[in-house]
Amino acid sequence: MKIRRHYLALRTLYPDAQERDPIEATTQELAEALDCTHRNMVLLLQRMQREAWLSWEPKRGRGNRSILRFLAGKEELLLAEAQEIAEKQDLQRAITYLRETEDAGGVLRARFQSWLSGRFGFHSEVRGEQRLDVLRFPLSQHIRSLDPANMHYAGESHLVNQLFDGLVRMTPGGDDVLPQLAHAWEVDASRRTWTFFLRKGVRFHDGRAFTAADVIFTFERLRSLAPRGLFHWVYSDIAAIEMLDERTVSFRLLAPNELFLSFLTTNRAAIVPAMNEQESAGFGSHPVGTGPFRLAGNEHGIYTLEANEGYFQGRGFLDVVEVWTEPDESSTSFGAGGEQPAFQVMHNVRLTGPASEQLQQVRQSGTTCKFITVNELRNGPLRNPAIRTALHAALNRAKMIERLSGDVIEATNSFWPEYQAASADDLAYDAATEAPERLAASGYDGERIVLATIPQYRSDAMLVRDECLQAGIQLDIELIPAEMFKGESRLSADLLLFAVMLDEHRELRLIELFKSMLHHLRPDMQLELERRIAGLMSLQNAEQRTRTLMEIESELRASHRLLFLYRKHLKTAFHKSVRGISLESLGWVRFRDLWFKPAESAKG
């Protein structure tokens, strides 16, 4: 409200004035402060009086000083201004506005966060002549792209799952592949040709009918836009895609790959409509899929999703989902102190006290595992196996875990915790007391070691740096944006800190990891690892593939080319009124399944 900003401008002119203290001011001073004519200044002051923000006793005559008293607190109006900006769905500007104010101790921002939490959650609203069920959902991440071929972050992946479908889908536990846009499929005896039979009657959000031509376009576009993207080693080995008819499509692979069907269940393989170059260029901000929700708007970081009325698997219960992206840290911190959160669904939270009693919590099936890999191509001290061993000993994982905040953080020595051997050498991470002796005997001469990671893992990198410093190892941290981390820029570092999500796509994710390690292992190791990965992808038996992956991991761990740090279990918390909770990939809730039990009927 503009009048509110005029009042705040006056308060800025008299920063030491307290409420109700008389202030002498000429009308010229007041007009200059409000940047307006004398007549408009009088009108503005009169309106502020009607709002009971101030009192003004004008004195007639040039140079006479009027008496001004401020009645409304500056903080209340600053907060009201930020709330009004946020109500107009410009959350980022509201936060920026508060950050630019003199907010001692962050009191205003804390009050704004508390108010904002009440805006999230389930609401039944009347819009026009319709009553709609609306879920306003906080997501403390920046959304860069909703194009399945060009996404990098978990938040983007979650929204893509609401907007798109694949040919097939994976069960949450990763045990089976189910039909989706394809109602059936078959593979020939050579295991190189896969044929999919497509559903009839499926339409994209813009009304276009889904056909085999869209499947062909999707994968040709993916290979063109993301030749080195996530799981590129699967789709780059597609030799040809053929449309047998508009409901049948056939993939021919260069070689048998038993991970091909699993890849098709990932949202990297989500089906997009055939489009021209102009549509393709803007697809990340104007996505069109076949999923249970369509993107109805995207302004100021607020993504409005509306239910797809004609969804082939049945319309969702919610009418609208508003995803408010990157508001602040509150989306993961509400409830951490035990207070009752004001919204009904939260991801990746740690609840204690009353909040943990009021909300139900689901432990997500997947875990996040943090680890470090060694870049042997850099001519540095870590080419020496003895120094790598000393570095391993220097990392006191137990101490690092104590310093971490989060939910269920544990020591680990494997990407396969269900098979994890309780080895004293690997799990007794308090053996860092041996580090100085091992370091002295290793030949380390104080050389600086560079550790590269993405900005999101800066705090983990600092823990590693602190532990190394205590042992006498000099470590520098280099932060590289996630979208650039797989490129050449990371190869200037000695160590790479990253994480892998161990979910229903664990095989794919570990092969992706080991293939990325090929770029910074010794040439002889590269050839051997590449040979073994190629061999395991042709194995039809899943247990044999698992054994091979575990053997590769064990050898990398034993040579300290792969250093495990810890793993973290995540939880989704939700209010008891929420029904239909089911978790998809990465443990996120599928909005299509959600519905809310009215408060009156929830009392029993």
Backbone torsions as a table, in degrees:
resi	resn	phi	psi	omega
1	MET	NA	126.7	-172.7
2	LYS	-64.8	-37.6	-178.7
3	ILE	-62.2	-33.1	178.5
4	ARG	-65.7	-39.5	179.2
5	ARG	-67.1	-32.5	174.8
6	HIS	-63.8	-41.4	179.3
7	TYR	-64.0	-42.9	179.6
8	LEU	-65.0	-31.8	176.2
9	ALA	-64.2	-40.0	177.1
10	LEU	-64.9	-41.2	-179.8
11	ARG	-63.3	-35.2	178.7
12	THR	-65.9	-31.2	179.4
13	LEU	-66.7	-28.4	-179.1
14	TYR	-126.0	72.3	-171.4
15	PRO	-65.8	-24.4	-176.6
16	ASP	-93.2	-3.6	-176.6
17	ALA	-71.8	136.7	175.5
18	GLN	-98.6	161.7	178.0
19	GLU	-58.6	134.6	175.2
20	ARG	74.6	-2.1	173.8
21	ASP	-72.2	134.1	177.9
22	PRO	-71.9	137.0	179.0
23	ILE	-125.4	128.0	176.1
24	GLU	-89.5	130.5	-178.4
25	ALA	-152.2	142.8	174.3
26	THR	-81.9	157.7	178.3
27	THR	-64.2	-29.8	178.7
28	GLN	-66.4	-42.1	177.7
29	GLU	-60.1	-42.8	-178.1
30	LEU	-67.7	-39.7	179.0
31	ALA	-64.7	-39.6	178.7
32	GLU	-67.2	-38.1	179.3
33	ALA	-64.2	-35.8	-179.9
34	LEU	-90.1	-4.3	177.5
35	ASP	56.3	52.7	-178.6
36	CYS	-152.3	177.0	178.1
37	THR	-73.9	167.0	178.5
38	HIS	-59.6	-42.2	-177.9
39	ARG	-63.0	-47.0	179.8
40	ASN	-66.5	-33.0	177.0
41	MET	-61.1	-43.8	179.4
42	VAL	-61.8	-43.5	179.8
43	LEU	-62.7	-40.9	179.8
44	LEU	-65.8	-43.3	179.5
45	LEU	-64.8	-38.9	177.9
46	GLN	-62.2	-40.6	179.1
47	ARG	-67.0	-39.1	177.8
48	MET	-63.5	-33.6	175.7
49	GLN	-65.1	-41.6	179.1
50	ARG	-63.6	-31.3	176.9
51	GLU	-78.6	-3.8	-178.4
52	ALA	63.2	32.0	177.2
53	TRP	-89.2	-26.3	-179.0
54	LEU	-155.9	167.0	169.1
55	SER	-121.9	147.7	-175.4
56	TRP	-142.2	123.2	177.7
57	GLU	-112.1	96.1	-176.4
58	PRO	-70.8	146.0	174.5
59	LYS	-116.1	128.3	-177.8
60	ARG	-77.8	153.4	175.5
61	GLY	103.0	141.3	-177.8
62	ARG	-61.4	131.0	175.6
63	GLY	85.9	-11.1	177.9
64	ASN	-70.3	142.8	-174.5
65	ARG	-100.0	122.9	177.4
66	SER	-79.0	163.7	179.3
67	ILE	-107.0	123.1	-178.6
68	LEU	-119.6	134.5	176.0
69	ARG	-128.9	126.3	174.9
70	PHE	-82.8	132.0	-179.4
71	LEU	-110.7	-31.9	-178.0
72	ALA	-94.7	136.2	179.2
73	GLY	-68.0	140.6	-179.3
74	LYS	-61.0	-40.6	-176.2
75	GLU	-63.4	-38.4	-178.6
76	GLU	-64.4	-40.0	-178.8
77	LEU	-74.8	-34.0	174.0
78	LEU	-61.1	-43.5	179.3
79	LEU	-64.8	-43.0	179.4
80	ALA	-62.8	-38.0	178.8
81	GLU	-64.6	-44.5	179.2
82	ALA	-64.2	-38.9	178.9
83	GLN	-65.3	-39.5	179.3
84	GLU	-66.2	-39.2	177.2
85	ILE	-62.3	-43.7	-179.8
86	ALA	-65.4	-36.3	178.8
87	GLU	-61.6	-27.2	177.4
88	LYS	-84.5	13.8	177.4
89	GLN	62.2	38.5	172.5
90	ASP	-122.9	68.3	-173.3
91	LEU	-64.1	-40.0	-177.9
92	GLN	-62.9	-39.3	179.1
93	ARG	-67.9	-35.1	178.5
94	ALA	-63.5	-43.6	-179.9
95	ILE	-66.9	-42.4	177.6
96	THR	-61.0	-40.6	179.6
97	TYR	-59.1	-46.1	-179.6
98	LEU	-67.4	-37.4	179.8
99	ARG	-63.9	-27.8	-177.6
100	GLU	-85.6	-6.1	178.7
101	THR	-87.7	165.2	174.5
102	GLU	-82.1	96.7	-173.8
103	ASP	-117.6	85.2	-176.7
104	ALA	-61.7	122.2	177.1
105	GLY	73.1	6.3	179.6
106	GLY	69.7	23.9	-176.9
107	VAL	-62.8	-45.4	-178.5
108	LEU	-63.4	-42.2	-179.1
109	ARG	-65.1	-36.1	177.7
110	ALA	-65.5	-40.4	178.1
111	ARG	-67.4	-37.3	178.4
112	PHE	-65.1	-41.7	178.5
113	GLN	-62.3	-41.0	178.5
114	SER	-62.8	-43.2	176.9
115	TRP	-64.0	-41.8	-177.0
116	LEU	-63.5	-35.6	-179.1
117	SER	-60.5	-32.0	177.4
118	GLY	-71.0	-15.4	178.4
119	ARG	-84.1	-17.8	179.8
120	PHE	-88.4	160.8	175.7
121	GLY	112.1	-164.2	-176.6
122	PHE	-91.1	134.7	176.4
123	HIS	-139.7	144.7	170.1
124	SER	-103.4	116.5	-172.7
125	GLU	-123.8	148.7	173.7
126	VAL	-97.1	120.3	177.0
127	ARG	-124.3	111.7	-173.2
128	GLY	68.9	-121.5	179.0
129	GLU	-105.4	7.8	-176.6
130	GLN	-110.3	142.1	169.1
131	ARG	-97.5	122.2	-173.7
132	LEU	-116.8	143.7	171.5
133	ASP	-89.4	117.5	-172.6
134	VAL	-121.1	132.8	171.5
135	LEU	-113.0	119.6	175.2
136	ARG	-99.9	121.0	-165.9
137	PHE	-121.7	125.2	179.9
138	PRO	-85.6	138.4	177.5
139	LEU	-139.1	106.7	-173.9
140	SER	-83.7	55.5	176.1
141	GLN	-140.6	155.2	174.0
142	HIS	-87.5	131.2	177.7
143	ILE	-96.0	113.7	-178.1
144	ARG	-92.9	-36.9	-178.0
145	SER	-158.9	140.9	173.5
146	LEU	-110.0	25.0	175.4
147	ASP	-88.6	120.0	-179.0
148	PRO	-55.0	-26.2	-180.0
149	ALA	-82.4	-7.5	-170.4
150	ASN	-141.6	34.1	178.7
151	MET	-104.2	153.5	-175.8
152	HIS	-132.3	-21.5	-169.9
153	TYR	-116.8	159.7	-176.5
154	ALA	-61.5	-39.7	179.6
155	GLY	-62.4	-41.5	176.8
156	GLU	-62.6	-43.3	-179.5
157	SER	-61.0	-40.2	-179.9
158	HIS	-62.5	-46.7	-179.3
159	LEU	-67.8	-37.3	176.9
160	VAL	-58.8	-37.6	178.6
161	ASN	-63.2	-27.6	179.3
162	GLN	-80.6	-24.5	-171.8
163	LEU	-99.8	-21.8	-171.5
164	PHE	-128.0	162.7	171.2
165	ASP	-127.1	156.6	171.3
166	GLY	-105.3	178.3	176.5
167	LEU	-64.6	-36.9	-179.8
168	VAL	-138.1	168.9	178.2
169	ARG	-137.8	157.8	-178.2
170	MET	-100.8	142.8	171.7
171	THR	-67.2	152.5	-175.6
172	PRO	-53.3	-34.5	-179.3
173	GLY	-82.9	-5.2	-179.8
174	GLY	77.5	16.2	-175.6
175	ASP	-87.2	-21.0	-173.8
176	ASP	-151.4	154.9	175.9
177	VAL	-107.5	131.9	-176.0
178	LEU	-117.5	157.9	176.9
179	PRO	-64.1	150.9	173.0
180	GLN	-140.0	-103.3	175.7
181	LEU	-71.7	-25.5	170.9
182	ALA	-96.8	131.6	-179.5
183	HIS	-89.8	-13.6	177.7
184	ALA	-162.3	163.9	178.5
185	TRP	-157.7	164.9	177.4
186	GLU	-151.5	158.3	178.4
187	VAL	-128.8	143.5	-176.9
188	ASP	-80.6	176.8	-175.2
189	ALA	-63.8	-27.5	-179.8
190	SER	-77.9	-10.3	-177.4
191	ARG	62.7	23.1	179.3
192	ARG	-112.0	-19.1	-177.9
193	THR	-115.4	118.7	-178.9
194	TRP	-114.0	127.5	-178.3
195	THR	-117.0	131.4	-177.6
196	PHE	-119.5	136.3	-179.7
197	PHE	-107.1	119.2	-167.7
198	LEU	-90.9	150.1	177.5
199	ARG	-67.4	150.5	171.7
200	LYS	-91.6	154.8	170.9
201	GLY	80.9	4.2	178.7
202	VAL	-83.8	135.8	179.1
203	ARG	-128.1	148.5	172.9
204	PHE	-74.3	166.9	-176.8
205	HIS	-60.5	-25.1	179.6
206	ASP	-90.6	6.9	175.1
207	GLY	98.1	-11.5	-179.6
208	ARG	-68.3	141.8	177.6
209	ALA	-75.3	139.5	177.6
210	PHE	-81.9	128.2	179.6
211	THR	-138.6	177.4	178.8
212	ALA	-61.6	-28.6	179.4
213	ALA	-60.8	-33.8	178.6
214	ASP	-68.8	-35.9	178.3
215	VAL	-64.2	-47.1	179.5
216	ILE	-61.0	-46.2	-179.8
217	PHE	-59.8	-42.7	-177.2
218	THR	-55.2	-48.8	-174.1
219	PHE	-80.2	-30.2	173.3
220	GLU	-66.9	-39.9	178.0
221	ARG	-66.5	-42.1	-179.5
222	LEU	-60.1	-44.0	179.7
223	ARG	-66.3	-32.6	-179.2
224	SER	-76.0	-45.3	-175.1
225	LEU	-80.4	-32.1	-174.4
226	ALA	-131.7	63.8	-178.1
227	PRO	-62.7	-22.1	178.2
228	ARG	-121.4	26.0	-177.1
229	GLY	-76.9	-178.5	-179.8
230	LEU	-56.3	128.6	179.9
231	PHE	64.2	24.6	-179.3
232	HIS	-60.3	-26.6	-179.6
233	TRP	-67.0	-13.0	173.7
234	VAL	-88.5	-57.2	-173.0
235	TYR	-75.5	-19.5	176.4
236	SER	-72.9	-15.9	178.9
237	ASP	-94.9	13.6	172.7
238	ILE	-80.8	115.8	-177.7
239	ALA	-77.3	-36.6	-178.3
240	ALA	-163.0	151.4	173.2
241	ILE	-126.0	128.4	-175.1
242	GLU	-124.1	134.7	174.5
243	MET	-90.9	107.8	179.4
244	LEU	-74.7	-36.8	167.4
245	ASP	-160.8	-177.7	-172.9
246	GLU	-68.8	-9.9	178.7
247	ARG	-115.5	7.3	-177.2
248	THR	-137.9	130.8	-179.1
249	VAL	-135.4	142.2	-175.8
250	SER	-125.4	132.8	176.2
251	PHE	-106.7	131.5	173.0
252	ARG	-113.7	122.8	-176.8
253	LEU	-95.2	153.9	177.0
254	LEU	-67.2	-31.9	180.0
255	ALA	-150.9	157.1	177.1
256	PRO	-57.2	136.2	178.7
257	ASN	-143.6	105.1	-177.6
258	GLU	-73.8	-4.8	175.5
259	LEU	-92.4	-2.8	-175.5
260	PHE	-61.1	-47.8	-178.6
261	LEU	-64.4	-40.3	177.3
262	SER	-61.3	-41.3	177.5
263	PHE	-58.5	-40.1	-178.1
264	LEU	-65.6	-15.3	176.5
265	THR	-84.7	-10.1	-179.7
266	THR	-82.2	155.8	-180.0
267	ASN	-76.0	-6.1	170.0
268	ARG	-64.7	-27.1	179.7
269	ALA	-99.2	19.0	178.1
270	ALA	-61.3	141.0	-175.0
271	ILE	-83.6	130.0	177.1
272	VAL	-115.4	158.6	179.3
273	PRO	-76.5	150.2	172.7
274	ALA	-59.8	136.4	-173.7
275	MET	-150.4	165.5	177.0
276	ASN	-85.4	176.7	-175.5
277	GLU	-62.9	-38.3	-179.2
278	GLN	-65.6	-44.2	177.7
279	GLU	-63.5	-40.3	-178.6
280	SER	-64.1	-39.0	-178.1
281	ALA	-63.5	-35.6	-178.7
282	GLY	-100.5	13.6	-172.1
283	PHE	-67.4	-30.4	-178.2
284	GLY	-63.0	-29.5	178.5
285	SER	-101.8	-13.2	177.9
286	HIS	-132.4	62.7	-175.3
287	PRO	-72.1	148.2	176.6
288	VAL	-132.8	118.3	179.0
289	GLY	-128.6	-162.5	175.1
290	THR	-112.9	4.5	-168.6
291	GLY	-67.7	178.0	-175.6
292	PRO	-67.6	-16.0	175.5
293	PHE	-130.4	150.8	174.5
294	ARG	-116.5	150.8	178.6
295	LEU	-80.4	113.3	-178.1
296	ALA	-94.7	-19.0	-179.3
297	GLY	-172.1	155.5	179.0
298	ASN	-151.7	96.0	179.3
299	GLU	-132.8	133.9	175.2
300	HIS	54.5	35.1	177.4
301	GLY	80.4	8.2	177.8
302	ILE	-108.0	118.0	-177.2
303	TYR	-101.1	120.9	-179.2
304	THR	-102.6	118.3	179.2
305	LEU	-107.9	131.3	177.4
306	GLU	-114.3	145.8	-178.4
307	ALA	-60.0	136.6	175.0
308	ASN	-80.2	104.9	-173.7
309	GLU	-59.8	-33.2	-175.5
310	GLY	-103.3	27.1	-175.5
311	TYR	-61.8	133.0	-170.5
312	PHE	-67.9	-18.7	177.6
313	GLN	-100.5	9.1	179.2
314	GLY	105.0	137.2	-177.7
315	ARG	-65.5	143.7	176.1
316	GLY	-70.7	166.1	-179.8
317	PHE	-79.2	-35.2	178.4
318	LEU	-74.1	146.7	176.2
319	ASP	-91.6	-41.6	-175.7
320	VAL	-138.5	139.5	169.7
321	VAL	-123.2	122.4	174.5
322	GLU	-103.9	118.3	178.9
323	VAL	-103.1	111.4	-178.5
324	TRP	-94.5	108.1	-172.6
325	THR	-91.5	146.8	175.8
326	GLU	44.1	52.2	177.1
327	PRO	-72.5	-49.5	178.9
328	ASP	-179.5	-168.0	-178.8
329	GLU	-77.3	-3.4	-171.0
330	SER	-64.9	-26.0	-175.2
331	SER	-66.7	-19.0	175.1
332	THR	-112.3	-4.9	-175.3
333	SER	-108.4	-18.3	177.5
334	PHE	-59.2	132.2	178.0
335	GLY	92.8	-12.3	-175.9
336	ALA	-65.4	-28.5	-180.0
337	GLY	-91.3	3.9	177.3
338	GLY	103.1	-5.8	-179.5
339	GLU	-75.8	161.4	-179.8
340	GLN	-78.4	116.2	176.8
341	PRO	-64.5	150.7	-175.2
342	ALA	-94.8	-4.9	176.6
343	PHE	-119.1	164.5	-161.6
344	GLN	-96.0	-18.5	-178.6
345	VAL	-133.0	125.9	178.7
346	MET	-136.9	145.0	179.0
347	HIS	-110.2	147.6	170.4
348	ASN	56.6	54.9	-176.6
349	VAL	-119.4	163.6	174.8
350	ARG	-127.7	109.8	-175.0
351	LEU	-107.9	139.2	176.5
352	THR	-135.2	169.9	174.0
353	GLY	61.0	-144.7	-176.7
354	PRO	-56.8	-37.0	-178.2
355	ALA	-61.5	-39.4	-178.8
356	SER	-68.7	-24.7	177.9
357	GLU	-82.3	-33.6	-176.8
358	GLN	-77.4	-32.0	-175.2
359	LEU	-107.0	148.5	171.8
360	GLN	-87.2	148.2	-178.6
361	GLN	-129.0	136.8	177.0
362	VAL	-113.6	123.7	175.9
363	ARG	-79.6	118.7	-177.6
364	GLN	-66.4	145.6	-174.8
365	SER	-68.1	-32.9	-178.3
366	GLY	-83.3	163.0	173.8
367	THR	-130.5	155.9	173.9
368	THR	-103.1	127.8	-179.0
369	CYS	-114.6	123.1	177.2
370	LYS	-95.5	140.5	-176.1
371	PHE	-154.7	169.2	176.4
372	ILE	-127.4	138.6	172.5
373	THR	-118.3	155.8	-176.3
374	VAL	-101.5	135.2	175.4
375	ASN	-94.7	99.6	-177.7
376	GLU	-79.7	-10.5	179.9
377	LEU	-77.7	-20.2	177.2
378	ARG	-78.0	133.2	-178.1
379	ASN	-79.0	76.8	-176.7
380	GLY	-135.2	-176.1	-174.1
381	PRO	-64.3	-23.7	-174.4
382	LEU	-78.7	0.2	168.0
383	ARG	-67.7	-20.1	-179.2
384	ASN	-84.0	116.1	-179.2
385	PRO	-57.6	-32.7	-178.9
386	ALA	-66.7	-36.7	178.9
387	ILE	-71.9	-35.3	175.7
388	ARG	-62.7	-39.6	178.8
389	THR	-64.8	-41.0	178.0
390	ALA	-65.1	-38.6	177.5
391	LEU	-63.1	-43.2	177.4
392	HIS	-57.1	-44.7	-179.5
393	ALA	-67.8	-29.5	-178.0
394	ALA	-70.8	-24.0	-175.8
395	LEU	-84.4	93.6	179.8
396	ASN	-77.9	90.8	-174.0
397	ARG	-62.8	-38.6	-179.4
398	ALA	-59.6	-41.0	179.1
399	LYS	-68.6	-39.0	179.0
400	MET	-64.2	-41.8	-179.1
401	ILE	-63.5	-37.5	177.7
402	GLU	-59.6	-35.1	-177.1
403	ARG	-82.5	-13.5	-177.4
404	LEU	-83.2	147.6	171.1
405	SER	-106.0	149.6	-179.8
406	GLY	145.6	-173.8	-173.3
407	ASP	-111.7	122.6	173.4
408	VAL	54.7	65.8	175.7
409	ILE	-97.6	128.1	-172.5
410	GLU	-132.8	157.5	171.1
411	ALA	-71.0	149.6	176.7
412	THR	-150.8	152.6	173.3
413	ASN	-129.1	19.9	-176.9
414	SER	-159.5	152.7	169.6
415	PHE	-80.3	-2.2	-179.0
416	TRP	-123.2	71.5	-173.7
417	PRO	-59.7	-25.3	179.4
418	GLU	-68.7	-19.7	177.4
419	TYR	-110.8	8.4	-171.9
420	GLN	-63.3	124.2	178.0
421	ALA	-82.4	133.3	180.0
422	ALA	-78.2	64.9	-178.3
423	SER	-78.6	129.1	-179.7
424	ALA	-59.9	-36.8	-177.9
425	ASP	-66.5	-37.9	-174.3
426	ASP	-90.3	-33.5	-174.3
427	LEU	-100.0	-14.8	177.5
428	ALA	-82.7	70.7	-172.5
429	TYR	-74.0	-7.0	175.9
430	ASP	-79.7	8.3	177.8
431	ALA	-74.8	12.7	-179.9
432	ALA	-64.0	-13.2	175.9
433	THR	-63.8	-21.2	178.5
434	GLU	-80.0	-12.7	-171.7
435	ALA	-57.2	-47.0	-178.2
436	PRO	-58.4	-40.7	-179.9
437	GLU	-66.2	-45.6	-179.9
438	ARG	-64.3	-38.1	-179.2
439	LEU	-65.3	-42.7	-179.3
440	ALA	-63.0	-34.5	-177.5
441	ALA	-86.5	-7.4	-172.1
442	SER	-84.1	-20.9	-175.3
443	GLY	95.6	6.2	177.3
444	TYR	-67.4	132.2	-173.7
445	ASP	-121.1	32.7	176.4
446	GLY	82.7	10.3	179.6
447	GLU	-61.6	143.3	178.4
448	ARG	-77.8	135.6	179.7
449	ILE	-111.4	133.2	-178.4
450	VAL	-101.0	127.2	175.2
451	LEU	-110.8	123.9	178.9
452	ALA	-106.6	142.3	175.4
453	THR	-157.1	-179.5	178.4
454	ILE	-91.7	158.9	-177.0
455	PRO	-56.0	-31.7	-178.6
456	GLN	-65.0	-21.0	-178.0
457	TYR	-108.3	23.0	-178.8
458	ARG	-59.5	-42.7	-177.9
459	SER	-64.4	-36.5	176.3
460	ASP	-64.9	-42.3	179.9
461	ALA	-62.2	-38.0	179.9
462	MET	-67.1	-35.3	175.6
463	LEU	-62.8	-43.8	178.6
464	VAL	-62.5	-44.3	179.8
465	ARG	-59.7	-43.8	-178.4
466	ASP	-62.8	-42.0	-179.9
467	GLU	-66.2	-41.3	178.5
468	CYS	-63.2	-41.7	-178.6
469	LEU	-61.2	-40.3	179.3
470	GLN	-63.5	-31.1	179.8
471	ALA	-86.2	-6.1	179.0
472	GLY	97.7	15.2	179.2
473	ILE	-102.4	126.1	-179.2
474	GLN	-85.5	120.4	-175.8
475	LEU	-127.5	128.9	173.8
476	ASP	-107.3	146.5	-179.2
477	ILE	-107.8	132.9	176.0
478	GLU	-122.8	123.4	-178.9
479	LEU	-98.7	130.1	-178.3
480	ILE	-125.9	130.0	178.5
481	PRO	-54.1	146.0	-174.6
482	ALA	-56.6	-39.4	-177.0
483	GLU	-69.7	-14.1	179.5
484	MET	-106.7	-7.1	-169.7
485	PHE	-66.1	-29.2	-179.7
486	LYS	-82.1	-4.4	-177.7
487	GLY	-85.5	-166.2	-175.7
488	GLU	-70.0	-22.8	-174.3
489	SER	-60.5	-30.8	-178.1
490	ARG	-71.3	-22.1	-174.4
491	LEU	-75.3	-0.5	173.6
492	SER	-85.4	-4.1	-178.8
493	ALA	-101.1	159.6	176.3
494	ASP	-84.6	-34.7	-176.5
495	LEU	-128.5	146.7	178.2
496	LEU	-125.2	120.5	179.1
497	LEU	-103.1	126.8	-179.4
498	PHE	-150.2	-173.6	179.5
499	ALA	-140.6	156.4	174.5
500	VAL	-132.4	137.7	176.8
501	MET	-88.5	118.7	-178.9
502	LEU	-96.3	88.1	-176.7
503	ASP	-121.2	-152.0	-178.5
504	GLU	-66.6	-13.3	178.5
505	HIS	-105.7	33.5	-174.2
506	ARG	-58.8	-43.1	179.3
507	GLU	-56.1	-49.6	-179.6
508	LEU	-59.8	-44.5	-175.5
509	ARG	-67.1	-37.7	-179.6
510	LEU	-73.1	-37.8	175.2
511	ILE	-63.7	-40.1	175.9
512	GLU	-58.1	-43.8	179.7
513	LEU	-63.8	-49.7	-177.2
514	PHE	-65.3	-34.9	176.8
515	LYS	-67.3	-35.6	177.2
516	SER	-68.5	-30.9	178.3
517	MET	-69.1	-22.1	177.9
518	LEU	-55.3	-28.8	-174.4
519	HIS	-77.4	-9.5	179.5
520	HIS	-138.3	27.7	170.5
521	LEU	-103.7	164.4	175.3
522	ARG	-58.3	147.8	-177.5
523	PRO	-52.6	-41.6	-179.7
524	ASP	-66.3	-37.1	176.7
525	MET	-67.7	-38.1	178.5
526	GLN	-57.7	-49.3	-177.8
527	LEU	-61.8	-42.9	-178.6
528	GLU	-66.9	-44.0	-179.0
529	LEU	-66.0	-39.9	179.3
530	GLU	-63.2	-41.4	178.9
531	ARG	-61.4	-43.3	-176.4
532	ARG	-71.0	-37.5	177.8
533	ILE	-64.9	-43.0	178.7
534	ALA	-60.6	-38.5	179.9
535	GLY	-67.4	-41.5	-176.5
536	LEU	-70.2	-28.0	-178.6
537	MET	-69.4	-17.4	178.3
538	SER	-92.9	-2.4	-178.3
539	LEU	-80.6	122.4	178.4
540	GLN	-75.5	-27.7	-176.8
541	ASN	-81.0	117.1	-176.5
542	ALA	-63.8	-35.0	179.5
543	GLU	-65.6	-36.9	177.3
544	GLN	-66.6	-38.7	177.5
545	ARG	-64.1	-41.6	179.1
546	THR	-61.5	-44.7	-179.8
547	ARG	-60.5	-41.0	179.7
548	THR	-64.7	-43.7	178.7
549	LEU	-62.3	-39.2	179.4
550	MET	-68.3	-36.9	177.4
551	GLU	-64.8	-42.0	177.5
552	ILE	-61.7	-46.2	179.3
553	GLU	-59.3	-46.0	-177.2
554	SER	-59.9	-41.4	-179.1
555	GLU	-68.9	-39.8	177.9
556	LEU	-67.0	-37.0	179.4
557	ARG	-69.7	-42.7	-177.2
558	ALA	-63.4	-32.9	179.2
559	SER	-89.1	3.3	-180.0
560	HIS	57.1	31.5	168.1
561	ARG	-84.6	-19.0	177.2
562	LEU	-125.9	116.5	-176.7
563	LEU	-114.7	112.4	177.6
564	PHE	-76.2	142.9	176.1
565	LEU	-106.6	-66.9	-179.6
566	TYR	-167.7	169.8	175.5
567	ARG	-127.7	157.3	-173.9
568	LYS	-134.0	125.9	171.2
569	HIS	-86.9	141.4	179.4
570	LEU	-114.1	155.2	178.8
571	LYS	-128.7	150.7	169.6
572	THR	-109.8	128.0	179.0
573	ALA	-108.6	144.0	-179.5
574	PHE	-151.0	150.4	179.8
575	HIS	-69.3	153.1	-176.6
576	LYS	-65.7	-17.4	178.7
577	SER	-75.8	-14.8	-177.1
578	VAL	-79.9	132.5	176.1
579	ARG	-121.4	159.2	174.9
580	GLY	82.8	18.4	179.9
581	ILE	-64.3	120.2	170.1
582	SER	-143.6	139.4	-171.9
583	LEU	-101.0	137.4	178.4
584	GLU	-102.1	-164.7	178.4
585	SER	-56.2	143.2	-176.5
586	LEU	69.3	8.2	175.8
587	GLY	77.4	10.7	178.9
588	TRP	-80.0	154.3	179.1
589	VAL	-78.1	138.7	172.7
590	ARG	-81.9	114.9	-177.4
591	PHE	-60.1	-30.9	-176.7
592	ARG	-59.9	-30.9	-174.9
593	ASP	-85.7	-13.9	-172.5
594	LEU	-74.4	139.9	165.9
595	TRP	-148.9	163.1	-171.4
596	PHE	-123.2	128.0	179.0
597	LYS	-80.0	125.0	-179.0
598	PRO	-55.8	145.9	-174.8
599	ALA	-58.2	-37.4	-175.8
600	GLU	-63.4	-39.6	-176.3
601	SER	-88.1	-3.9	-177.9
602	ALA	-90.8	-4.5	-171.5
603	LYS	-66.8	-34.0	-179.1
604	GLY	-72.7	NA	NA
